[in-house]
Amino acid sequence: MEAGLVRKYASEAGGLRLARHGPHGHSARTAHSMSASALRKKSDASLVRKVPFAPLRPVLANLQEVFLGTKLAVLFPAVPLAIAARCASFGQVWVFALSLLGLIPLAERVSFLTEQIAIYTGPTVGGLLNATCGNATELIIALFALMQGKIEVVKYSLLGSVLSNLLLVLGTSLFCGGIVNLGVDQPYDRKQADVSTGLLILGVLCQSLPLMLRYAVAAGEHSVAAATTGLELSRACSIVMLLAYVAYLFFQLKTHTQLFEPQDIDEDDEDQEEAVIGFGSGLFWLAFKTVLIAILSEYVVGTIEPTSQSWGLSVSFISIILLPIVGNAAEHAGAIIFALKNKLDITLGVALGSATQISMFVVPLSVIVAWIAGIQMDLDFKLLETGSLFVSVIVTAFTLQDGTSHYLKGILLLLCYIVIGACFFVTRQPASHANGGGAGLAVPTGNWNAQVA
């Protein structure tokens, strides 16, 4: 496998393999950064050398690495097209679609830039940097939706990210890896999987308690006081989740780094590479790409409801199913590529690591930010959403308990994802469909329990 397929120097708390120090203090890669690097390509410097004006060559080389050093570069035109469509009021559906496409290469480039910065900062600082940038797209979308008061969109998108990583990404990877490596032993290290699933179970518990509290309150007390109690409990649970995530980072980055080091790395994968951009340049482009992600995320949040009406899909289905699939496309493709190469430790690091980061960091952080901003966001994801999350975590934990894989495990996870997606599709139709007097399942969620009763 080419050296460009795997870069040597990043540490990410979402994927979650910290590197050992090399002879010059360099750090090795995490599963997440290795997965993302599967979509990168070597830049051809021959064209840059032909530029007659020598001082311009470093600038062009830098631009080439930042914009053309990925196989997803073909999607970059969607970024200016989305901005132009928004400024020209071309159509909100077009703005939504172009913004989603533009987020795909931007997310991959943010991962690349954090790797470059980690070369200079070392594994610990690089790991902490990736702890916040590893799922930058989801975090920024959640914050913009939160500031616009769209709390349900925040919950749906974060729930969808966890479900997508646990069922869709992991299921597709195990299925494809099992088919390609049919008849070949497919082992993986259970230790990091056990750590991640344990944290995910804690996250489900913290998200279930406000829901159970709401149902446990007597009918006469199910009022503002009960809602206030649930909000306070959610904030307390969020603090606990963040403390658990900090402990997880310390566990991974300091005391038990060996648990997060895949054992299936080829010698070619271990070839070290030098940084291709400078530290200052990396910081500049990281800030610039983050601003672009913020702009497109604002477009997505602002146009999700018109798109829902135009496409005939509910906001919940778009947020839970479509947004995570598109937003994490680059990362997911990398996980599948390494599963095809029978390197399941890397695949598990990506899928479980990202799910853990969303559940234990982004979700509670959203609640704390809402608390500071005076917005009443809690951890009550409602019965259907919480039940889906709980079952997904349990199914994933049981699937990974024996330390070996085959294609049937992937099929089971994929079928679970399809059933959950179908559930959100049929029970949450747009208001126009619900009022059309057609389907019997077109009942808004808010009135579902009342109509069943």
C-alpha positions in Angstrom: 0.0 0.0 0.0 1.4 3.4 -0.9 2.9 5.6 1.8 0.3 8.2 0.9 -2.5 5.9 2.0 -1.4 6.2 5.6 0.1 9.3 7.2 2.3 8.9 10.2 1.7 11.8 12.4 -1.7 12.5 14.0 -3.4 11.6 17.2 -7.1 11.7 17.3 -9.3 11.0 20.3 -12.1 9.9 18.0 -10.3 7.1 16.5 -8.2 6.6 19.0 -4.9 5.2 18.6 -2.1 7.3 20.0 1.3 6.9 18.6 4.5 6.1 20.1 7.3 8.6 19.9 9.8 8.1 17.1 13.5 8.9 17.4 12.9 12.6 16.6 9.7 13.0 18.7 7.4 12.3 15.8 4.0 10.7 16.6 2.4 7.9 14.8 -1.2 7.8 13.6 -4.5 7.0 15.0 -7.1 4.8 13.4 -9.2 7.8 12.5 -6.3 9.6 10.8 -5.2 6.5 8.9 -8.7 6.0 7.7 -9.1 9.5 6.5 -5.7 9.3 4.7 -7.0 6.5 2.5 -8.7 9.1 0.4 -5.6 11.2 -0.1 -3.2 11.3 -3.0 0.3 12.3 -3.6 0.6 15.8 -5.1 2.5 16.1 -8.4 5.1 18.8 -7.9 6.3 18.8 -11.5 3.9 21.4 -12.6 4.8 23.7 -9.7 8.5 23.5 -10.6 7.7 24.8 -14.1 6.4 28.1 -12.7 9.0 30.7 -13.9 8.5 33.0 -10.9 10.4 31.2 -8.1 8.8 33.0 -5.1 5.4 31.9 -6.2 6.3 28.2 -6.2 6.0 27.6 -2.4 2.5 29.3 -2.4 1.3 27.1 -5.3 2.7 24.0 -3.7 0.9 24.9 -0.5 -2.4 25.4 -2.3 -1.9 22.2 -4.2 -1.5 20.2 -1.0 -4.4 21.8 0.7 -6.9 21.7 -2.1 -5.7 19.0 -4.5 -4.2 16.5 -2.1 -7.4 14.5 -1.8 -9.4 12.3 -4.1 -12.5 14.4 -3.1 -11.1 17.5 -4.7 -13.7 17.2 -7.4 -16.3 18.2 -4.8 -14.7 21.5 -3.9 -16.6 23.5 -6.6 -19.7 22.8 -4.5 -18.5 25.2 -1.8 -18.5 28.4 -3.9 -21.6 27.2 -5.8 -23.4 26.9 -2.5 -22.4 30.4 -1.4 -23.3 31.8 -4.8 -26.7 30.0 -4.7 -27.4 31.5 -1.3 -26.4 35.0 -2.2 -28.4 34.9 -5.5 -31.4 33.3 -3.7 -31.3 30.5 -6.3 -33.3 28.0 -4.3 -33.1 26.7 -0.8 -33.1 23.1 -1.9 -30.1 23.8 -4.1 -28.3 25.6 -1.3 -29.0 22.6 1.0 -27.7 20.0 -1.5 -24.6 22.0 -2.5 -23.8 22.7 1.1 -23.9 19.0 2.0 -21.6 18.1 -0.9 -19.2 20.9 0.0 -18.9 19.7 3.6 -17.5 16.3 2.4 -14.1 17.5 1.2 -13.9 20.2 3.9 -14.3 17.6 6.6 -11.5 15.5 5.1 -9.2 18.5 4.7 -9.7 19.5 8.4 -8.5 16.0 9.3 -5.5 16.4 7.1 -4.6 19.8 8.6 -4.9 18.5 12.2 -2.5 15.7 11.3 0.0 18.3 9.9 -0.2 20.4 13.0 0.2 17.3 15.2 3.6 16.8 13.6 4.8 20.0 15.3 2.8 19.8 18.5 3.5 16.2 19.5 1.1 13.4 20.2 -0.6 14.8 23.4 -1.4 18.2 22.0 -2.3 16.6 18.7 -4.6 14.2 20.4 -6.4 17.0 22.3 -6.7 19.0 19.0 -8.3 16.1 17.3 -10.5 15.6 20.3 -12.3 18.8 19.3 -11.7 18.7 15.5 -12.3 15.0 14.9 -16.1 15.6 14.4 -15.9 19.3 13.6 -18.8 19.1 11.1 -21.2 17.6 13.5 -20.2 20.0 16.3 -20.5 23.1 14.2 -23.9 22.0 12.7 -25.1 21.3 16.3 -24.0 24.7 17.6 -25.6 26.6 14.7 -28.9 24.7 15.1 -28.7 25.4 18.8 -28.2 29.1 18.4 -31.2 29.2 16.0 -33.3 27.5 18.7 -33.7 24.3 16.6 -33.1 21.9 19.5 -34.7 19.0 17.9 -32.4 19.3 14.9 -29.4 19.2 17.3 -30.7 16.0 18.9 -31.6 14.4 15.6 -28.2 15.1 13.9 -26.1 13.9 16.9 -28.2 10.8 17.4 -27.9 10.1 13.6 -24.1 10.4 13.8 -23.9 7.8 16.6 -26.3 5.4 14.8 -24.5 5.9 11.5 -21.1 5.0 13.0 -22.3 2.0 15.0 -24.6 0.4 12.4 -24.0 1.8 8.9 -20.2 2.3 8.9 -19.3 -0.6 11.0 -21.9 -2.9 9.3 -20.8 -2.0 5.8 -17.1 -2.4 6.8 -17.6 -5.8 8.4 -19.8 -7.0 5.5 -17.4 -5.8 2.7 -14.4 -7.1 4.7 -16.0 -10.4 5.2 -16.9 -10.9 1.6 -13.5 -9.9 0.3 -11.6 -11.9 2.9 -13.9 -14.9 2.8 -12.3 -17.9 4.4 -9.6 -15.8 6.0 -9.3 -15.3 9.7 -10.5 -11.7 10.6 -9.4 -11.0 14.2 -9.4 -7.7 16.0 -8.4 -6.5 19.4 -11.4 -6.5 21.7 -9.8 -4.2 24.3 -10.4 -0.9 22.7 -13.9 -2.0 21.6 -14.7 -2.9 25.2 -13.6 0.6 26.4 -15.7 2.4 23.7 -18.8 0.3 24.2 -18.6 0.8 28.0 -18.5 4.6 27.5 -21.4 4.4 25.0 -23.5 2.5 27.5 -22.7 5.2 30.1 -23.9 7.8 27.5 -27.1 5.9 26.9 -27.8 5.7 30.6 -27.3 9.5 31.0 -29.6 10.1 28.0 -32.2 7.7 29.3 -32.5 9.0 32.9 -34.3 12.3 31.9 -36.7 10.3 29.7 -37.4 7.8 32.5 -37.8 10.6 35.0 -40.4 12.2 32.8 -42.4 9.0 32.6 -41.9 8.2 36.3 -43.5 11.5 37.4 -47.1 11.1 38.4 -49.6 12.6 36.0 -50.6 15.4 38.3 -47.0 16.5 38.7 -46.1 16.2 35.1 -45.8 20.0 34.8 -43.2 22.8 34.7 -41.6 21.5 37.9 -41.0 18.1 36.3 -39.6 19.6 33.2 -37.3 21.8 35.3 -36.1 18.7 37.2 -35.4 16.9 34.0 -33.4 19.9 32.7 -31.3 20.0 35.9 -30.7 16.3 35.7 -29.6 16.6 32.1 -27.1 19.3 33.0 -25.7 17.2 35.8 -25.5 14.1 33.6 -23.7 16.2 30.9 -21.1 17.3 33.4 -20.6 13.6 34.3 -20.3 12.6 30.7 -17.7 15.3 30.0 -15.7 14.2 33.1 -15.9 10.6 31.7 -14.6 11.8 28.4 -11.7 13.6 30.0 -10.8 10.4 31.9 -11.1 8.6 28.6 -8.6 10.9 27.0 -6.1 10.6 29.8 -6.6 6.8 29.7 -5.9 6.8 25.9 -3.3 9.4 25.6 -1.2 8.7 28.7 -1.7 5.5 30.7 -2.9 2.9 28.3 -1.8 4.0 24.8 -0.9 0.4 23.9 -4.6 -0.6 23.9 -5.3 1.8 21.0 -2.4 0.7 18.8 -3.6 -1.6 16.0 -1.3 -4.6 15.5 -2.1 -5.0 11.8 0.2 -2.3 10.3 2.3 -3.2 7.4 6.0 -2.2 7.1 5.0 0.2 4.3 2.5 1.8 6.6 5.3 2.6 9.1 7.4 4.7 6.7 7.5 8.2 8.2 6.8 11.2 6.1 7.8 14.8 6.6 5.2 17.6 7.0 4.1 18.9 3.6 3.0 22.3 5.0 4.3 24.6 7.7 2.9 25.0 11.2 1.7 28.6 10.6 0.3 27.6 7.2 -1.5 24.7 8.8 -3.1 26.9 11.4 -4.2 29.4 8.8 -5.8 26.8 6.6 -7.4 25.0 9.5 -9.1 28.3 10.6 -10.1 29.0 7.0 -11.6 25.6 6.4 -13.4 25.8 9.8 -15.0 29.1 8.7 -16.1 27.5 5.5 -17.6 24.6 7.4 -19.4 27.1 9.7 -20.8 28.9 6.7 -22.1 25.8 5.0 -23.4 24.4 8.3 -25.4 27.5 8.7 -26.8 27.1 5.2 -27.7 23.4 6.0 -29.5 24.3 9.2 -31.3 27.3 7.6 -32.6 25.3 4.6 -33.4 21.9 6.2 -37.1 22.7 6.8 -37.8 24.0 3.2 -35.9 21.0 1.9 -38.0 18.7 4.1 -41.2 20.1 2.5 -39.8 20.0 -1.0 -38.5 16.4 -0.8 -41.5 15.1 1.1 -39.2 13.9 3.9 -39.4 14.8 7.6 -36.8 16.9 9.3 -36.1 14.0 11.6 -35.4 11.6 8.8 -33.1 14.1 7.0 -31.2 14.9 10.2 -30.9 11.3 11.5 -30.3 9.5 8.2 -29.1 11.9 5.4 -26.9 14.4 7.3 -24.6 11.8 9.0 -24.2 9.8 5.8 -23.1 12.8 3.8 -21.2 14.6 6.5 -19.0 11.7 7.3 -18.6 10.2 3.8 -14.8 10.6 3.6 -14.2 9.1 7.1 -16.6 6.2 6.4 -15.1 5.4 3.0 -11.7 5.1 4.7 -13.0 2.8 7.3 -14.4 0.5 4.6 -11.1 0.6 2.6 -9.2 -0.7 5.6 -11.8 -3.4 6.3 -11.3 -4.6 2.7 -7.6 -4.9 3.6 -8.6 -7.0 6.7 -7.3 -4.3 9.1 -10.3 -4.3 11.4 -8.5 -2.6 14.3 -8.4 0.6 12.3 -12.0 0.2 11.2 -13.2 -0.3 14.7 -11.1 2.6 15.9 -12.9 4.9 13.4 -16.5 3.7 13.9 -16.5 3.3 17.7 -14.1 6.2 18.3 -16.3 8.7 16.4 -19.5 7.3 18.0 -17.9 7.7 21.4 -16.7 11.2 20.7 -20.2 12.3 19.6 -22.0 10.6 22.5 -19.6 11.6 25.3 -18.3 14.9 24.1 -20.4 16.7 21.5 -23.8 15.8 23.1 -23.0 17.0 26.6 -21.1 20.0 25.3 -24.2 21.0 23.4 -26.2 20.9 26.6 -23.6 22.9 28.5 -23.4 25.5 25.7 -27.2 25.8 25.7 -27.1 26.2 29.5 -24.6 29.1 29.2 -26.7 30.7 26.4 -29.9 30.4 28.4 -31.4 27.8 26.0 -33.3 24.9 27.7 -31.8 21.9 26.0 -31.9 18.6 27.8 -30.8 15.0 27.2 -34.4 13.8 26.7 -34.2 12.4 23.1 -37.7 11.0 23.4 -38.7 7.4 23.6 -38.2 6.2 20.0 -34.9 7.9 19.6 -33.5 6.7 22.9 -34.8 3.2 22.4 -33.1 3.1 19.0 -29.8 4.3 20.5 -30.0 1.8 23.3 -30.6 -1.2 21.1 -27.9 -0.1 18.7 -25.3 0.1 21.4 -26.3 -3.3 22.8 -26.3 -5.0 19.4 -22.9 -3.5 18.6 -21.5 -4.7 21.9 -22.8 -8.2 21.4 -21.6 -8.3 17.8 -18.0 -7.4 18.9 -17.7 -9.6 22.0 -15.8 -12.6 20.5 -12.9 -10.7 18.8 -13.4 -12.1 15.3 -15.5 -10.9 12.4 -17.4 -12.3 9.3 -19.8 -10.9 6.8 -22.9 -12.0 8.6 -22.2 -9.6 11.5 -22.0 -6.8 8.9 -25.4 -7.8 7.4 -27.0 -7.8 10.9 -25.8 -4.3 11.7 -26.9 -3.0 8.3 -30.3 -4.6 8.7 -30.7 -2.9 12.1 -29.8 0.4 10.5 -32.3 -0.1 7.7 -35.1 -1.0 10.1 -34.4 2.1 12.3 -34.3 4.3 9.2 -37.6 2.9 8.0 -39.1 3.5 11.4 -38.2 7.2 11.3 -39.4 7.4 7.7 -42.9 6.0 8.2 -43.7 7.5 11.6 -42.5 11.0 11.0 -44.1 12.3 7.8 -44.1 16.0 7.0 -47.0 18.1 8.2 -48.4 18.4 4.7 -48.6 14.6 4.4 -50.1 14.2 7.9 -52.9 16.6 7.1 -53.6 15.1 3.7 -55.8 12.4 5.2 -53.9 9.6 3.5 -51.7 7.2 5.3 -52.6 6.0 8.7 -49.0 6.2 9.9 -48.7 9.9 9.1 -49.2 10.9 12.7 -46.9 13.6 14.2 -44.8 12.2 17.0 -46.1 14.7 19.5 -49.6 13.3 19.1 -48.6 9.6 18.7 -49.0 8.6 22.3 -52.3 10.4 22.6 -53.8 8.7 19.5 -52.5 5.3 20.5 -54.1 5.8 23.9 
